[in-house]
Structure formats: C-alpha cells, structure tokens
Amino acid sequence: MILSAVDYKFHPGEEKVIKEYIEDEFPFFVSLDAETEIIANLSPSEWEKHFEFHAQCFYDDSTEKERKDFRQFAKKLIKANDEVSEEEHQFYSLMKSIWKMN
C-alpha cells in the first residue's frame, strides 16, 4: 500500500491493482480500509521504516516464488497510473534490496 502512496497520490488504477491482488492471493477477507488507516496515521518520515519492517516480515515468511510474484504485483502497482515517481522507484528498489533480488 505504501508503494501507491509515496508520491502523495492514490490513483484509481492503483486501487484496482491492489484489490485484484488481494482477491487472487488471499482466501480470506482483507480490509484495505484498515491498512489505509494505518498508513494515513503515519507521517511520511515513518513510511520507510514501516515499509522496511513489513518487507522484512514478508521475506522471512515467504518463498522465493511468492516474492517474485509480489515483485510483479509491485511493478504493476507502481506503473498503474502510467508513470513511476522517484519515490515509488525508491521504495520498489528498497523492497528488492531487502529481498536480495538485485
């Protein structure tokens, strides 16, 4: 979710990509509203730490295939509005670095 917010814009295309991913990957209900509220209550200076924490948790709990699939989702997400901001690229690169995908 932070990937779609780091440029201070949340585009309908990004929301669509997120919803499709959640529907495809999670057999149980996941509330976008809950995560959106968590992110909304963080200051932009806290986003990177929050992102790093969750990227590391996902790395620890996922398979290589799951990480590759998520990387494809993340790439689709940051391209959903037809432009990739510097901030989106920075967080995408950070995720790949944490997951040792460089």
PASE-783916 format. One record per residue: residue number from 1; x, y, z of N, C-alpha, C in turn; residue in one letter. Coordinates in steps of 0.1 Angstrom, whole numbers, always signed. Each point is the difference from the previous one (the first is absolute). Example, Ala and Ser with C-alpha at 12.3 -4.5 7.8 and 13.67 -1.06 7.14 Angstrom:
[1,[+132,-57,+78],[-9,+12,+0],[+9,+12,+0],"A"]
[2,[-4,+11,-7],[+9,+11,+0],[-8,+11,+8],"S"]
% end
This chain:
[1,[+8,-12,+0],[-8,+12,+0],[+9,+13,+0],"M"]
[2,[+11,-1,+7],[+8,+12,+1],[+5,+3,-14],"I"]
[3,[+3,-10,-8],[+5,+2,-14],[-10,+9,-8],"L"]
[4,[-13,-1,+3],[-9,+8,-7],[-2,+14,+6],"S"]
[5,[+6,+2,+12],[-2,+13,+7],[+12,+9,+0],"A"]
[6,[+12,-5,-3],[+12,+7,+3],[+1,+13,-9],"V"]
[7,[-8,+0,-11],[+0,+12,-9],[-11,+10,+4],"D"]
[8,[-6,-3,+12],[-11,+9,+5],[-12,-1,-8],"Y"]
[9,[-2,-10,-9],[-12,-1,-8],[-4,-15,+1],"K"]
[10,[-13,-2,+0],[-5,-13,-1],[-10,-1,-11],"F"]
[11,[+4,-6,-11],[-7,+0,-13],[-10,-12,+0],"H"]
[12,[-11,+2,-7],[-10,-12,-1],[+6,-12,-6],"P"]
[13,[+9,+2,-9],[+7,-12,-6],[+8,-8,+10],"G"]
[14,[+6,+7,+9],[+8,-6,+11],[-9,-8,+9],"E"]
[15,[-11,+6,+4],[-10,-7,+8],[-5,-13,-6],"E"]
[16,[-2,+1,-13],[-5,-12,-8],[+11,-11,+1],"K"]
[17,[+12,+4,-2],[+11,-10,+0],[+1,-7,+14],"V"]
[18,[-1,+8,+10],[+0,-5,+14],[-11,-10,+2],"I"]
[19,[-12,+4,-3],[-12,-8,+2],[+1,-13,-8],"K"]
[20,[+5,+0,-12],[+1,-12,-8],[+10,-9,+7],"E"]
[21,[+11,+5,+5],[+11,-8,+6],[-6,-7,+13],"Y"]
[22,[-7,+8,+8],[-5,-5,+12],[-10,-11,-3],"I"]
[23,[-9,+2,-10],[-10,-10,-3],[+7,-13,-5],"E"]
[24,[+11,+1,-8],[+7,-11,-5],[+8,-8,+10],"D"]
[25,[+6,+7,+10],[+10,-5,+8],[-5,-4,+14],"E"]
[26,[-11,+5,+5],[-5,-2,+13],[-13,-7,+0],"F"]
[27,[-1,-12,+6],[-13,-7,+1],[-9,+5,+10],"P"]
[28,[+4,+10,+8],[-8,+6,+10],[-1,+15,-2],"F"]
[29,[-9,+6,+7],[-3,+15,-1],[+12,+8,+5],"F"]
[30,[+5,+9,-8],[+10,+9,+4],[-6,+14,-1],"V"]
[31,[+1,+8,+10],[-6,+14,+0],[+10,+10,-5],"S"]
[32,[-2,+5,-11],[+8,+11,-5],[-1,+13,+8],"L"]
[33,[-12,+1,+6],[-2,+12,+8],[+9,+0,+13],"D"]
[34,[+2,-12,+6],[+8,+0,+12],[+14,+3,-4],"A"]
[35,[+6,-5,-10],[+14,+3,-4],[+1,+15,-4],"E"]
[36,[-10,+5,-8],[+0,+14,-4],[+0,+9,+12],"T"]
[37,[-8,-4,+11],[+0,+9,+12],[+14,-1,+7],"E"]
[38,[+6,-11,+0],[+13,-1,+7],[+10,+9,-7],"I"]
[39,[+0,-1,-14],[+9,+9,-8],[-3,+15,+2],"I"]
[40,[-13,+3,+0],[-4,+14,+2],[+4,+6,+13],"A"]
[41,[+2,-9,+10],[+4,+5,+13],[+15,+1,+2],"N"]
[42,[+7,-5,-10],[+15,+2,+0],[+4,+13,-7],"L"]
[43,[+10,+6,+5],[+6,+12,-7],[+8,-5,-11],"S"]
[44,[+2,+7,-11],[+8,-4,-11],[+14,-5,+5],"P"]
[45,[+5,+6,+10],[+14,-3,+5],[+0,-14,+6],"S"]
[46,[-12,-6,+3],[-1,-13,+6],[-3,-11,-10],"E"]
[47,[-3,+4,-13],[-4,-10,-10],[+11,-10,-3],"W"]
[48,[+13,+5,-1],[+10,-9,-4],[+3,-11,+11],"E"]
[49,[+0,+4,+13],[+2,-9,+11],[-12,-11,+0],"K"]
[50,[-12,+5,-2],[-12,-9,-1],[+2,-10,-12],"H"]
[51,[+3,+6,-11],[+2,-8,-12],[+11,-11,+2],"F"]
[52,[+11,+4,+5],[+12,-9,+2],[-5,-11,+10],"E"]
[53,[-7,+3,+11],[-4,-10,+9],[-9,-10,-7],"F"]
[54,[-10,+4,-7],[-9,-9,-7],[+7,-8,-11],"H"]
[55,[+9,+7,-7],[+8,-7,-11],[+8,-12,+6],"A"]
[56,[+6,+3,+12],[+8,-10,+7],[-9,-11,+5],"Q"]
[57,[-11,+3,+5],[-10,-10,+5],[-4,-9,-12],"C"]
[58,[-3,+6,-11],[-4,-8,-11],[+12,-9,-5],"F"]
[59,[+11,+6,+0],[+12,-8,-4],[+2,-12,+9],"Y"]
[60,[-1,+2,+13],[+1,-11,+9],[-10,-11,-1],"D"]
[61,[-12,+4,-4],[-12,-10,+0],[-4,-5,-14],"D"]
[62,[+8,+4,-10],[-4,-4,-14],[+10,-8,-7],"S"]
[63,[-5,-6,-11],[+9,-8,-9],[+6,+9,-10],"T"]
[64,[+10,-4,-7],[+6,+8,-11],[-11,+3,-11],"E"]
[65,[-8,-10,-3],[-11,+1,-10],[-10,+11,+5],"K"]
[66,[-3,+0,+12],[-10,+10,+6],[+6,+14,-2],"E"]
[67,[+13,+1,+3],[+7,+13,-1],[+0,+5,-15],"R"]
[68,[+3,-9,-9],[+0,+3,-14],[-13,+4,-5],"K"]
[69,[-11,-7,+5],[-13,+4,-4],[-4,+14,+6],"D"]
[70,[+4,+2,+12],[-3,+13,+6],[+8,+11,-7],"F"]
[71,[+12,-3,-4],[+8,+10,-7],[-7,+4,-13],"R"]
[72,[-6,-10,-7],[-8,+3,-12],[-12,+9,+3],"Q"]
[73,[-7,-3,+11],[-11,+8,+5],[+4,+14,+3],"F"]
[74,[+11,+2,+7],[+5,+13,+4],[+4,+8,-13],"A"]
[75,[+6,-7,-10],[+3,+7,-12],[-13,+5,-7],"K"]
[76,[-10,-9,-1],[-12,+4,-6],[-7,+11,+8],"K"]
[77,[+1,+0,+13],[-6,+10,+8],[+7,+14,-3],"L"]
[78,[+13,+1,+0],[+6,+13,-2],[-1,+5,-14],"I"]
[79,[-4,-9,-9],[-2,+4,-14],[-15,+3,-3],"K"]
[80,[-9,-2,+9],[-14,+0,-2],[-5,+13,-5],"A"]
[81,[+7,+11,+4],[-5,+13,-5],[+9,+5,-12],"N"]
[82,[+7,-9,-6],[+8,+3,-12],[+12,+9,+3],"D"]
[83,[+4,+2,+12],[+13,+7,+3],[+5,-5,+14],"E"]
[84,[+13,-2,+1],[+6,-5,+12],[+8,+12,+6],"V"]
[85,[-4,+4,+12],[+6,+12,+6],[+14,-5,+6],"S"]
[86,[+8,+10,+3],[+13,-3,+6],[-2,-8,+14],"E"]
[87,[-10,+5,+7],[-3,-7,+13],[-4,-14,-1],"E"]
[88,[-9,-2,-10],[-5,-14,-3],[+12,-9,-3],"E"]
[89,[+9,+5,-9],[+11,-8,-4],[+10,-2,+11],"H"]
[90,[+1,+10,+9],[+9,-2,+12],[-5,-11,+9],"Q"]
[91,[-13,-1,+3],[-6,-10,+9],[+0,-14,-7],"F"]
[92,[-2,+0,-13],[+0,-12,-8],[+15,-6,+1],"Y"]
[93,[+9,+9,-2],[+14,-5,+0],[+4,-4,+14],"S"]
[94,[-5,+7,+11],[+3,-4,+14],[-6,-14,+2],"L"]
[95,[-12,-3,-5],[-6,-13,+2],[+9,-11,-6],"M"]
[96,[+4,+3,-13],[+9,-10,-6],[+13,-2,+7],"K"]
[97,[+5,+10,+6],[+12,-1,+8],[-2,-8,+12],"S"]
[98,[-10,+2,+7],[-3,-7,+13],[-2,-15,-4],"I"]
[99,[-6,-3,-11],[-3,-13,-4],[+12,-6,-8],"W"]
[100,[+11,+7,-1],[+12,-5,-7],[-3,-4,-14],"K"]
[101,[-7,+9,-7],[-4,-2,-14],[+8,+9,-10],"M"]
[102,[+10,+6,+4],[+7,+9,-9],[+9,-7,-9],"N"]
% end
